Amino acid sequence: MPERRLKLARPLIIALWLSLLFLPFKGISAAVILFILLLFLFVSASFLSRYKRNLAWISERLREGVQTVVSVSPGLFPAVRYLFLPVLCVLPFFTGDYFVDVAILAGIYIILASGLNVVVGFAGLLNLGFVAFYAIGAYVYALLNTKFGFGFWSALPFSVGLTAVAGFLLAIPALRLKGDYLAIVTLGFGEIVRLVLNNWDRVTQGPNGISGISRPFIASFSLGLIPYYYLVLFFVAVTVFITKRVYSSKVGRAWTALREDEIAASVMGIDATMYKLYAFAFGAFWAGLAGAIFAAKMQFVSPESFTFMESVLILCMVILGGIGSITGVILGAFILVILPEVLREVQLYRMLALGIGLVLLMIFRPQGLLGGKGVSFRS
């Protein structure tokens, strides 16, 4: 009986909560109208749930139809998937510079989210300070370029290498920690890096940041906006390809085993310490790559670009798309970069919409849009 009452009360609570969030923006009359509308929608959905069996039967028939089509032409769906690459290649010629700029930013965040997905999704290690590796990669390139005259391509190995080393070093004191304690340590590391960048004026120029960073050169030509788009697209393809291959390898299977049950994995002979170090270093590697690309694009870096909220945003991309899902991470990054630009006309409501969306996602689909089951932060 209590469970049934809770089930009946949940639509009422959700409708009331959303209406209260809407109240400061449009007043009480609009909030009441929204409450009535939401309550009506929830009641209608509850009524339709009585026909769950019929809907499930229709869904099963559709699934069988799709499987039949796939069995008849097994190469059809991979071919459709591969068509996206040519579309992305010709996209800049049919859109304006503004959209190309947003697409570049989306590509950078896809690389970042893929790196965090290695740590959070593959290995199950909750990291709330991932932006620190992003900052290290950006500042290493900025310093090597402005103070020592390194170009993008010659500085890139140092950016990704030093960032991977930083991830390896962070993992050493955090190896014995799990869950919330690991999250606190990584959060502290992120804040330490930001404060060092903000206060080490002699090297990082403090809050003023580093300007005059050069863009990549190819055959003595500086890359403009559209060529830079193709450079980012290339790095995104490399990131997705390598992370997918690693996830399908022995290392990826070991990460999955550690994520699901560390004790059982250790009994089976998996070196938990070493594979956790691998996860942190490998994830940090991609953050360093994204940081160098970001610094070259903006031609300016400052500590304000690497706050805790950036870590939260990257983690939201992983959670939204589906923890552990490579395709889901791409979708989550794309949504959380494109959606604020689409909602720019209603800028006041952008973060409200994002917050509401994430809460509803956690209630109705906690595994994410494309995520599977069984992903957790046990280790």
MARTOR-648627 format. One record per residue (C-alpha): residue in three letters; residue number from 1; x, y, z. Coordinates in Angstrom, 1 decimal, decimal comma. Example, Ala and Ser with C-alpha at 12.3 -4.5 7.8 and 13.67 -1.06 7.14 Angstrom:
<recs>
- ALA	1	12,3	-4,5	7,8
- SER	2	13,7	-1,1	7,1
</recs>
This chain:
<recs>
- MET	1	0,0	0,0	0,0
- PRO	2	2,7	2,6	0,8
- GLU	3	4,4	1,8	-2,5
- ARG	4	1,2	2,3	-4,4
- ARG	5	0,6	5,6	-2,6
- LEU	6	4,2	6,7	-3,5
- LYS	7	3,6	5,7	-7,1
- LEU	8	0,4	7,8	-7,3
- ALA	9	2,0	10,7	-5,5
- ARG	10	5,2	10,9	-7,7
- PRO	11	3,5	12,6	-10,7
- LEU	12	2,0	15,2	-8,3
- ILE	13	5,4	15,8	-6,7
- ILE	14	7,2	16,2	-10,0
- ALA	15	4,6	18,6	-11,4
- LEU	16	4,6	20,6	-8,2
- TRP	17	8,4	20,8	-8,2
- LEU	18	8,7	21,9	-11,8
- SER	19	6,0	24,5	-11,2
- LEU	20	7,8	25,9	-8,2
- LEU	21	11,0	26,2	-10,3
- PHE	22	9,1	28,1	-12,9
- LEU	23	7,4	30,5	-10,4
- PRO	24	10,2	33,1	-10,0
- PHE	25	10,4	33,6	-13,8
- LYS	26	6,8	33,9	-14,9
- GLY	27	4,7	34,4	-11,7
- ILE	28	2,1	32,4	-9,9
- SER	29	-0,5	32,3	-12,7
- ALA	30	1,9	30,8	-15,2
- ALA	31	3,2	28,4	-12,6
- VAL	32	-0,4	27,2	-11,8
- ILE	33	-1,1	26,7	-15,5
- LEU	34	2,1	24,7	-15,9
- PHE	35	1,2	22,6	-12,8
- ILE	36	-2,2	21,7	-14,3
- LEU	37	-0,7	20,9	-17,7
- LEU	38	2,0	18,7	-16,3
- LEU	39	-0,4	16,9	-14,0
- PHE	40	-2,7	16,2	-16,9
- LEU	41	0,2	14,8	-19,0
- PHE	42	1,3	12,6	-16,1
- VAL	43	-2,2	11,3	-15,5
- SER	44	-2,6	10,6	-19,2
- ALA	45	0,7	8,7	-19,2
- SER	46	-0,4	6,7	-16,2
- PHE	47	-3,7	5,9	-17,9
- LEU	48	-1,8	4,7	-21,0
- SER	49	0,4	2,5	-18,9
- ARG	50	-2,6	0,2	-18,4
- TYR	51	-2,0	-0,8	-22,0
- LYS	52	1,6	-1,6	-21,4
- ARG	53	1,2	-5,1	-22,7
- ASN	54	-0,2	-4,0	-26,0
- LEU	55	2,5	-1,4	-26,4
- ALA	56	5,1	-3,9	-25,5
- TRP	57	3,7	-6,3	-28,2
- ILE	58	3,9	-3,6	-30,8
- SER	59	7,4	-2,7	-29,8
- GLU	60	8,4	-6,4	-30,0
- ARG	61	7,0	-6,7	-33,5
- LEU	62	8,9	-3,5	-34,6
- ARG	63	12,1	-4,9	-33,1
- GLU	64	11,6	-8,2	-35,0
- GLY	65	11,0	-6,3	-38,2
- VAL	66	14,3	-4,3	-37,7
- GLN	67	16,1	-7,6	-37,0
- THR	68	14,7	-9,1	-40,2
- VAL	69	15,9	-6,1	-42,3
- VAL	70	19,3	-6,3	-40,7
- SER	71	19,6	-10,1	-41,4
- VAL	72	18,5	-9,6	-45,0
- SER	73	21,0	-6,7	-45,6
- PRO	74	23,6	-6,9	-42,8
- GLY	75	25,8	-4,1	-44,3
- LEU	76	23,0	-1,6	-44,5
- PHE	77	23,2	-0,1	-41,0
- PRO	78	27,0	0,2	-40,9
- ALA	79	26,9	1,8	-44,3
- VAL	80	24,3	4,4	-43,0
- ARG	81	26,5	5,0	-39,9
- TYR	82	29,6	5,6	-42,1
- LEU	83	27,6	8,1	-44,2
- PHE	84	27,9	10,6	-41,2
- LEU	85	31,6	11,1	-41,9
- PRO	86	31,1	12,5	-45,4
- VAL	87	28,2	14,7	-44,1
- LEU	88	30,5	16,1	-41,4
- CYS	89	33,2	16,7	-44,0
- VAL	90	31,0	18,9	-46,2
- LEU	91	29,2	20,6	-43,4
- PRO	92	31,3	23,8	-43,3
- PHE	93	30,4	24,6	-46,9
- PHE	94	26,7	24,7	-46,1
- THR	95	26,8	26,5	-42,7
- GLY	96	28,1	29,8	-41,5
- ASP	97	31,3	30,5	-39,4
- TYR	98	29,3	30,6	-36,2
- PHE	99	28,1	27,0	-36,6
- VAL	100	31,6	25,8	-37,6
- ASP	101	32,9	27,5	-34,4
- VAL	102	30,3	25,7	-32,3
- ALA	103	31,1	22,4	-34,0
- ILE	104	34,8	22,9	-33,2
- LEU	105	33,9	23,4	-29,5
- ALA	106	31,7	20,3	-29,6
- GLY	107	34,6	18,3	-31,0
- ILE	108	36,9	19,5	-28,2
- TYR	109	34,3	18,4	-25,6
- ILE	110	33,8	15,0	-27,3
- ILE	111	37,6	14,4	-26,8
- LEU	112	37,3	15,5	-23,2
- ALA	113	34,2	13,5	-22,5
- SER	114	35,8	10,4	-24,1
- GLY	115	38,8	10,8	-21,8
- LEU	116	36,6	11,1	-18,7
- ASN	117	34,5	8,1	-19,9
- VAL	118	37,6	6,0	-19,7
- VAL	119	38,0	6,8	-16,0
- VAL	120	34,3	6,9	-15,0
- GLY	121	32,6	4,6	-17,6
- PHE	122	35,2	2,0	-18,3
- ALA	123	37,0	1,7	-14,9
- GLY	124	34,2	3,0	-12,6
- LEU	125	36,5	5,6	-10,9
- LEU	126	34,6	8,8	-10,1
- ASN	127	36,7	11,8	-11,0
- LEU	128	35,4	15,3	-10,2
- GLY	129	38,6	17,2	-11,0
- PHE	130	39,1	16,1	-14,6
- VAL	131	39,3	19,7	-15,8
- ALA	132	42,8	19,8	-14,1
- PHE	133	44,2	17,6	-16,9
- TYR	134	42,5	19,8	-19,5
- ALA	135	44,2	22,9	-17,9
- ILE	136	47,6	21,2	-17,8
- GLY	137	47,5	20,3	-21,5
- ALA	138	46,4	23,8	-22,4
- TYR	139	49,0	25,6	-20,3
- VAL	140	51,9	23,3	-21,4
- TYR	141	51,2	24,1	-25,0
- ALA	142	50,7	27,8	-24,2
- LEU	143	54,0	28,1	-22,3
- LEU	144	56,0	26,1	-24,8
- ASN	145	54,7	28,2	-27,6
- THR	146	55,0	31,7	-26,1
- LYS	147	58,2	31,2	-24,1
- PHE	148	60,2	28,7	-26,0
- GLY	149	58,9	29,1	-29,6
- PHE	150	57,5	25,6	-30,0
- GLY	151	54,9	25,1	-32,7
- PHE	152	51,7	23,2	-32,2
- TRP	153	53,0	19,9	-33,6
- SER	154	56,3	19,9	-31,7
- ALA	155	54,6	20,9	-28,4
- LEU	156	51,7	18,4	-28,7
- PRO	157	53,7	15,4	-27,5
- PHE	158	54,8	17,3	-24,4
- SER	159	51,2	18,4	-23,7
- VAL	160	49,7	15,0	-23,9
- GLY	161	52,8	13,3	-22,3
- LEU	162	53,0	15,5	-19,3
- THR	163	49,2	15,4	-18,8
- ALA	164	49,3	11,6	-18,8
- VAL	165	52,1	11,7	-16,3
- ALA	166	50,0	14,0	-14,1
- GLY	167	47,1	11,5	-14,3
- PHE	168	49,5	8,7	-13,4
- LEU	169	50,8	10,6	-10,4
- LEU	170	47,3	11,6	-9,2
- ALA	171	46,3	7,9	-9,3
- ILE	172	49,1	6,8	-6,9
- PRO	173	47,7	8,4	-3,7
- ALA	174	44,1	7,8	-4,8
- LEU	175	44,5	4,0	-5,4
- ARG	176	43,2	2,9	-2,0
- LEU	177	40,2	5,2	-2,2
- LYS	178	36,7	4,4	-3,5
- GLY	179	33,5	6,2	-4,2
- ASP	180	32,9	9,5	-2,5
- TYR	181	36,5	9,6	-1,0
- LEU	182	38,0	9,3	-4,4
- ALA	183	35,7	12,0	-5,7
- ILE	184	36,9	14,3	-2,9
- VAL	185	40,5	13,7	-3,7
- THR	186	40,1	14,4	-7,4
- LEU	187	38,0	17,5	-6,7
- GLY	188	40,8	18,7	-4,5
- PHE	189	43,4	18,1	-7,2
- GLY	190	41,4	20,1	-9,7
- GLU	191	41,2	23,0	-7,3
- ILE	192	44,9	22,8	-6,5
- VAL	193	45,8	23,0	-10,2
- ARG	194	43,4	26,0	-10,7
- LEU	195	44,8	27,9	-7,7
- VAL	196	48,4	27,2	-8,8
- LEU	197	47,6	28,6	-12,3
- ASN	198	45,9	31,6	-10,8
- ASN	199	48,7	32,5	-8,3
- TRP	200	51,9	31,5	-10,0
- ASP	201	52,2	34,9	-11,8
- ARG	202	55,8	34,6	-12,8
- VAL	203	55,1	31,5	-15,0
- THR	204	51,4	31,5	-15,8
- GLN	205	50,8	35,3	-15,6
- GLY	206	48,1	34,6	-13,0
- PRO	207	44,5	35,8	-13,6
- ASN	208	45,6	37,7	-16,7
- GLY	209	46,3	34,4	-18,5
- ILE	210	48,6	33,8	-21,5
- SER	211	47,8	35,4	-24,8
- GLY	212	49,5	35,4	-28,2
- ILE	213	49,4	31,6	-28,6
- SER	214	49,8	30,6	-32,2
- ARG	215	47,5	28,3	-34,2
- PRO	216	48,8	25,1	-35,9
- PHE	217	50,7	25,4	-39,1
- ILE	218	50,6	22,9	-42,0
- ALA	219	53,1	23,5	-44,7
- SER	220	53,9	27,0	-43,4
- PHE	221	50,1	28,0	-43,6
- SER	222	48,3	28,9	-40,4
- LEU	223	45,0	27,1	-40,1
- GLY	224	41,9	29,2	-40,4
- LEU	225	38,5	28,4	-39,0
- ILE	226	37,4	25,8	-41,6
- PRO	227	40,8	24,0	-41,8
- TYR	228	40,8	24,0	-38,0
- TYR	229	37,4	22,3	-38,1
- TYR	230	38,9	19,4	-40,1
- LEU	231	41,8	19,2	-37,7
- VAL	232	39,5	18,8	-34,8
- LEU	233	37,4	16,3	-36,7
- PHE	234	40,5	14,3	-37,4
- PHE	235	41,4	14,2	-33,7
- VAL	236	37,9	13,3	-32,7
- ALA	237	38,0	10,3	-35,2
- VAL	238	41,3	9,2	-33,8
- THR	239	40,1	9,5	-30,2
- VAL	240	36,9	7,5	-30,9
- PHE	241	38,8	4,8	-32,8
- ILE	242	41,6	4,3	-30,2
- THR	243	39,2	4,4	-27,2
- LYS	244	37,0	1,9	-28,9
- ARG	245	39,9	-0,4	-29,7
- VAL	246	41,3	-0,2	-26,2
- TYR	247	37,9	-0,9	-24,7
- SER	248	37,6	-4,1	-26,8
- SER	249	41,1	-5,2	-25,7
- LYS	250	42,4	-7,1	-22,7
- VAL	251	42,9	-3,8	-20,9
- GLY	252	39,3	-2,7	-21,5
- ARG	253	38,0	-6,0	-20,3
- ALA	254	40,1	-5,7	-17,1
- TRP	255	38,7	-2,2	-16,5
- THR	256	35,1	-3,6	-16,9
- ALA	257	35,9	-6,4	-14,4
- LEU	258	37,3	-3,9	-11,9
- ARG	259	34,3	-1,7	-12,3
- GLU	260	31,8	-4,5	-11,7
- ASP	261	33,6	-6,2	-8,8
- GLU	262	37,1	-5,4	-7,8
- ILE	263	37,5	-8,3	-5,4
- ALA	264	36,4	-10,9	-7,9
- ALA	265	38,7	-9,3	-10,6
- SER	266	41,7	-9,4	-8,2
- VAL	267	41,0	-13,1	-7,4
- MET	268	41,0	-13,8	-11,2
- GLY	269	44,5	-12,4	-11,4
- ILE	270	43,9	-8,8	-12,5
- ASP	271	46,4	-6,3	-11,1
- ALA	272	43,9	-3,7	-9,8
- THR	273	46,6	-1,1	-8,9
- MET	274	48,2	-1,2	-12,3
- TYR	275	45,0	-1,1	-14,3
- LYS	276	43,7	1,9	-12,3
- LEU	277	46,9	3,7	-13,1
- TYR	278	46,4	2,9	-16,7
- ALA	279	42,9	4,3	-16,6
- PHE	280	43,9	7,6	-15,0
- ALA	281	46,8	8,1	-17,4
- PHE	282	44,9	7,1	-20,5
- GLY	283	42,0	9,4	-19,6
- ALA	284	44,3	12,3	-18,8
- PHE	285	46,1	11,8	-22,2
- TRP	286	42,9	12,8	-24,1
- ALA	287	42,3	15,7	-21,7
- GLY	288	45,8	17,0	-22,5
- LEU	289	45,1	16,6	-26,2
- ALA	290	41,8	18,6	-25,9
- GLY	291	43,6	21,3	-23,8
- ALA	292	46,3	21,8	-26,5
- ILE	293	43,6	22,0	-29,2
- PHE	294	41,6	24,5	-27,1
- ALA	295	44,6	26,7	-26,4
- ALA	296	45,5	26,8	-30,1
- LYS	297	41,9	27,6	-31,1
- MET	298	41,3	30,4	-28,5
- GLN	299	45,0	31,7	-28,7
- PHE	300	44,5	32,6	-25,1
- VAL	301	44,2	30,6	-21,8
- SER	302	43,4	31,7	-18,3
- PRO	303	42,4	29,9	-15,1
- GLU	304	38,8	31,1	-15,6
- SER	305	38,4	28,5	-18,4
- PHE	306	39,2	25,6	-16,0
- THR	307	36,8	25,9	-13,1
- PHE	308	35,0	23,1	-11,2
- MET	309	31,9	23,7	-13,3
- GLU	310	33,8	22,6	-16,3
- SER	311	34,4	19,2	-14,6
- VAL	312	30,7	19,0	-13,8
- LEU	313	29,8	19,8	-17,4
- ILE	314	32,1	17,1	-18,8
- LEU	315	30,7	14,6	-16,3
- CYS	316	27,2	15,6	-17,3
- MET	317	28,0	14,8	-20,9
- VAL	318	29,2	11,3	-19,9
- ILE	319	26,1	10,7	-17,7
- LEU	320	23,6	12,1	-20,2
- GLY	321	24,9	10,0	-23,1
- GLY	322	25,4	6,9	-21,0
- ILE	323	28,2	5,9	-18,7
- GLY	324	30,5	3,5	-20,5
- SER	325	29,0	4,1	-24,0
- ILE	326	31,3	5,7	-26,6
- THR	327	28,5	6,6	-28,9
- GLY	328	26,5	8,0	-25,9
- VAL	329	29,4	10,2	-24,9
- ILE	330	29,5	11,7	-28,4
- LEU	331	25,7	12,3	-28,2
- GLY	332	25,9	13,8	-24,7
- ALA	333	28,7	16,2	-25,6
- PHE	334	26,9	17,3	-28,8
- ILE	335	23,7	17,9	-26,9
- LEU	336	25,2	19,9	-24,1
- VAL	337	27,3	22,1	-26,5
- ILE	338	24,6	22,6	-29,1
- LEU	339	21,6	23,0	-26,8
- PRO	340	22,8	26,2	-25,0
- GLU	341	23,4	27,8	-28,5
- VAL	342	19,9	26,8	-29,6
- LEU	343	18,4	28,2	-26,4
- ARG	344	20,4	31,4	-26,6
- GLU	345	17,2	33,4	-27,2
- VAL	346	15,9	32,3	-23,8
- GLN	347	19,3	32,6	-22,1
- LEU	348	17,7	33,0	-18,6
- TYR	349	16,2	29,6	-18,8
- ARG	350	19,1	27,6	-20,2
- MET	351	20,5	26,3	-17,0
- LEU	352	17,0	25,7	-15,6
- ALA	353	16,2	23,5	-18,6
- LEU	354	19,5	21,7	-18,2
- GLY	355	18,9	21,0	-14,5
- ILE	356	15,4	19,9	-15,1
- GLY	357	16,5	17,6	-17,9
- LEU	358	19,2	15,9	-15,8
- VAL	359	16,9	15,4	-12,9
- LEU	360	14,2	13,8	-15,1
- LEU	361	16,9	11,7	-16,8
- MET	362	18,1	10,4	-13,4
- ILE	363	14,5	9,5	-12,5
- PHE	364	13,3	7,8	-15,7
- ARG	365	16,5	6,6	-17,3
- PRO	366	19,5	6,6	-14,9
- GLN	367	21,7	4,7	-17,3
- GLY	368	21,7	7,6	-19,8
- LEU	369	20,3	7,9	-23,3
- LEU	370	22,5	5,2	-24,8
- GLY	371	23,9	3,6	-21,7
- GLY	372	23,5	0,0	-20,6
- LYS	373	22,9	-1,6	-17,2
- GLY	374	25,3	-2,4	-14,5
- VAL	375	27,6	0,6	-14,5
- SER	376	28,5	1,9	-11,1
- PHE	377	31,2	3,6	-9,1
- ARG	378	32,2	0,8	-6,9
- SER	379	35,9	1,3	-7,2
</recs>
